[in-house]
Amino acid sequence: MLCMANIKSAKKRIVQNIKRSEINKFRKSRIKSSIKRLHSSSKNGSKDDLSRNFLKIESELAKAVGKGVFKKNTAARLVSRLSKKIKSTS
């Protein structure tokens, strides 16, 4: 373990933080990947596919806000930009 803590609870907290940061990184990465996929499919994808993927991304972002991965305004900004992009492709 790479921790300098002497107290048991502090050592436990360090381990918990490492686990939590890994989970948060995974969530952020998954959201970013799906956003990139949506951008690439907006050029040649069907309108129905785009809206279905958009709803999935919106749901993921809402969950991430609930878990504290993203701030509320950040998620709202991303959703707004994505919806604007989808509307412009129609």
Backbone as a ProteinNet text record, in pm:
[ID]
protein_1_A
[PRIMARY]
MLCMANIKSAKKRIVQNIKRSEINKFRKSRIKSSIKRLHSSSKNGSKDDLSRNFLKIESELAKAVGKGVFKKNTAARLVSRLSKKIKSTS
[TERTIARY]
84.1	0	88.5	47.3	126	73	29.2	-29.7	62.2	51.8	132.9	52.6	-70.8	-157.4	-116.4	-133.8	-105.4	-233.2	-339.6	-465.5	-542.6	-604.2	-673.7	-784.3	-861.3	-971.8	-920.3	-804.5	-745.8	-696.9	-640.7	-596.9	-716.9	-825.6	-947.7	-1002.5	-1000.7	-1051.1	-970.7	-838.9	-753.5	-792.4	-815.2	-855.8	-991.2	-1083.8	-1216.3	-1207.7	-1122.2	-1107.1	-1050.5	-956.5	-898.2	-1005.1	-1083.3	-1190.7	-1292.3	-1333	-1434.2	-1385.8	-1258.1	-1205.9	-1200.3	-1170.7	-1171.5	-1312.7	-1411.2	-1550.9	-1592.6	-1556.4	-1592.7	-1526	-1398.1	-1327.8	-1398.6	-1443.6	-1515.4	-1644.6	-1717.5	-1843.9	-1820.7	-1721.4	-1691.9	-1650	-1567.4	-1518.2	-1632.5	-1723.4	-1836.8	-1924.4	-1947.7	-2030.3	-1961.5	-1831.2	-1757.7	-1757.2	-1739.7	-1739.6	-1874.4	-1981.5	-2114.6	-2145.1	-2093.9	-2112	-2037.2	-1914.3	-1836.9	-1906.9	-1963.8	-2037	-2157.7	-2226.8	-2342.5	-2300.7	-2188.2	-2139.9	-2105.8	-2042.9	-2004	-2126	-2225.7	-2344.9	-2441.1	-2420.1	-2510.3	-2495.9	-2381.2	-2358.9	-2436	-2446	-2508.9	-2616.1	-2642.8	-2741.6	-2883.8	-2978.7	-3119.2	-3162.7	-3266.3	-3317.7	-3363.1	-3424.4	-3473	-3357.3	-3250.8	-3131.1	-3069.9	-3060.8	-3002.5	-3081	-3212.9	-3294	-3286.3	-3279.2	-3268.2	-3134.5	-3027	-2895.3	-2888.6	-2952.5	-2954.4	-3022.1	-3133.3	-3203.8	-3117.7	-3041.5	-2950.9	-2842.5	-2786.8	-2681.7	-2738.2	-2856.5	-2920.8	-2943.1	-2984.9	-3006	-2874.9	-2770.9	-2638.7	-2588.9	-2608.3	-2565	-2642.4	-2771.6	-2852.8	-2806.3	-2774.1	-2722.2	-2587.8	-2503.5	-2371.7	-2384.2	-2483.3	-2506.1	-2548.9	-2635.2	-2681.3	-2569.7	-2472.2	-2359.1	-2248.3	-2260.9	-2160.3	-2042.3	-2055.1	-1946	-1938.5	-2053.9	-2062.5	-2145.7	-2119.1	-2206	-2332.6	-2436.3	-2566.9	-2561.5	-2496.1	-2490.1	-2406.1	-2303.1	-2219.4	-2301.8	-2377.9	-2462.7	-2568.8	-2627.2	-2729.5	-2669.9	-2548.9	-2481.5	-2455.3	-2407.4	-2381.3	-2509.1	-2616.3	-2745	-2795.3	-2781.2	-2826.4	-2751.1	-2621	-2540.6	-2574.7	-2595.7	-2629.8	-2766.1	-2862.9	-2996.2	-2991.9	-2912	-2896.2	-2836.1	-2737	-2671.6	-2770.9	-2851.4	-2948.4	-3053.5	-3100.5	-3201.3	-3147.8	-3019.8	-2962.2	-2941	-2931.9	-2909.9	-3037.8	-3153.2	-3278.5	-3313.1
-118.1	0	124.2	224.7	347	457.7	422.7	524.8	555	678.5	723.6	724.6	683.3	689.9	585.8	622.5	531	476.5	554	516	424.6	322.9	222	281.8	373.1	432.8	517.4	581	661	570.4	455.7	358.7	307.3	278.8	230.7	337.2	461.6	571.8	585.3	564.7	572	464.2	343.3	232.9	262.8	314.1	347.4	455.5	554.6	662.2	610.9	518.1	460	384.7	302.8	227.1	321.5	421.9	515.7	592.1	634.4	709.5	622.1	493.8	401.6	389.1	375.8	364.3	492.4	608.4	736.2	753.8	710.1	717.8	633.9	515.2	426.5	491.2	553	618.3	733.7	817.9	931.2	883.9	781.6	728.5	673.2	600.9	542.9	652.5	759.7	870.1	940.6	967.5	1035.1	951.8	821.4	732.8	733.7	729	728	861.9	971.4	1102.5	1106	1053.1	1048.4	961.7	849.9	761.6	833.6	911.9	987.2	1090.1	1158.2	1257.2	1192.2	1076.7	1010.4	954.4	908.8	853.5	961.9	1084.7	1192.6	1224.4	1188.4	1216.3	1120.7	993.2	897	810.8	833.3	753.6	801.8	716.4	754.8	841.3	917.3	1007.5	929.3	812.8	728.9	677	633	585	696	813.6	926.9	959.9	964.3	1000.8	892.5	765.8	656.7	664.3	688.5	701.7	825.2	932.4	1054.8	1030.5	957.6	928.2	844.1	750.4	668.4	755	846	933.7	1025.8	1077.3	1165.7	1092.4	967.4	885.7	861.2	827.9	805.3	930.5	1045.3	1170.9	1200.1	1172.9	1195.5	1106.4	981.2	889.4	937.6	986.7	1035.7	1156.6	1242	1357.5	1308.4	1210.1	1154.7	1092.3	1034.2	970.1	1069.2	1191.8	1293.6	1293.2	1228	1223.2	1354.4	1405.9	1534	1629.3	1759.6	1858.6	1871.1	1920.9	1932	2018.5	2133.4	2224.8	2168.3	2091.9	2029.8	1932.1	1849.2	1752.1	1823.7	1929.2	2004.5	2066.8	2117.5	2177.6	2073.2	1955.4	1848	1803.8	1787.9	1745.7	1851.6	1976.9	2086.4	2086.4	2069.7	2069.1	1950.4	1835.2	1716	1730.7	1784.1	1800.3	1901.2	2005.6	2105.6	2040.1	1955.3	1885.5	1793.9	1721.5	1629.7	1707.3	1819.4	1899.1	1957.8	1992.3	2051.2	1948.3	1818.8	1715.7	1676.2	1709.8	1666.6	1742.3
0	0	0	-74.1	-85.8	3.7	122.6	208.4	326.5	371.5	484.2	614	605.9	722.9	826.9	953.5	1063.7	1126.7	1114.1	1177.5	1083	1141	1062	976.2	1032.6	958.2	841.3	858.9	751.4	639	673.7	572.8	494.2	565.6	500.9	406.5	450.2	369.4	240	248.3	129.5	29.2	77.5	-9.8	-72.7	6.5	-45.2	-153.5	-130.9	-229.1	-360.7	-351.8	-472.8	-550.9	-481.5	-547.7	-610.9	-535.3	-582.2	-704.8	-704.7	-818.8	-943.5	-927.7	-1041.8	-1100.1	-1013	-1057.5	-1129.2	-1072.2	-1133.4	-1269.3	-1280	-1407.5	-1512.9	-1472.6	-1564.3	-1611.3	-1519.8	-1556	-1653.3	-1622.8	-1710.1	-1848.3	-1851.2	-1977.8	-2061.7	-1997.6	-2069.3	-2128.9	-2052.8	-2101.6	-2217.8	-2203.4	-2310.1	-2437.9	-2423.6	-2540.1	-2610.3	-2532.7	-2594.2	-2661.7	-2606.5	-2669.9	-2803	-2804.2	-2928.7	-3032.6	-2986.8	-3077.1	-3136.6	-3053.5	-3100.8	-3205.4	-3180.8	-3277.2	-3410.8	-3405.6	-3530.1	-3603.7	-3527.9	-3593.7	-3639.7	-3595.3	-3635.5	-3784.2	-3841	-3983	-4072.5	-4032.3	-4121.3	-4054	-3927.3	-3855.8	-3879.2	-3848.8	-3863.5	-3745.3	-3766.4	-3662.8	-3539.1	-3562.8	-3453.5	-3368.4	-3435.1	-3364.3	-3279.3	-3338.9	-3267.1	-3140.9	-3153.8	-3036.7	-2929.2	-2970.6	-2873	-2798.4	-2873.5	-2810.4	-2721.6	-2765.3	-2685.5	-2550.6	-2551.2	-2426.4	-2333.1	-2389	-2306.7	-2242.7	-2322.8	-2270.6	-2163	-2188.2	-2090.4	-1958.4	-1966.6	-1847.3	-1773.8	-1848.8	-1788.6	-1716.8	-1780.7	-1719.4	-1591.3	-1592.5	-1472.7	-1359.1	-1391.1	-1288.8	-1235.6	-1326.5	-1286.1	-1194.1	-1221.3	-1133	-995	-992.6	-865.7	-784.4	-854	-786.8	-753.6	-803.5	-773.7	-868.6	-983.8	-1080.7	-1157.4	-1199.1	-1267.6	-1184.6	-1201.8	-1140.2	-1223.9	-1160.6	-1224.7	-1350.3	-1341.3	-1455.2	-1569.3	-1536.3	-1638.8	-1721	-1652.4	-1721	-1804.6	-1750.3	-1823.2	-1948.9	-1938.4	-2053.9	-2162.3	-2121	-2217.6	-2287.6	-2210.1	-2267.5	-2365.2	-2327.9	-2413.4	-2546.4	-2540.4	-2662.1	-2751.4	-2687.2	-2765.3	-2833.1	-2760.2	-2818.9	-2933.4	-2917.2	-3022.5	-3146.8	-3126.3	-3236.8	-3309.6	-3232.7	-3292.3	-3371.5	-3316.2	-3385.3	-3514.9	-3516.3	-3637.1	-3747.6	-3712.9	-3814.1	-3885.9	-3830.1	-3892.2	-4017.1
[MASK]
++++++++++++++++++++++++++++++++++++++++++++++++++++++++++++++++++++++++++++++++++++++++++

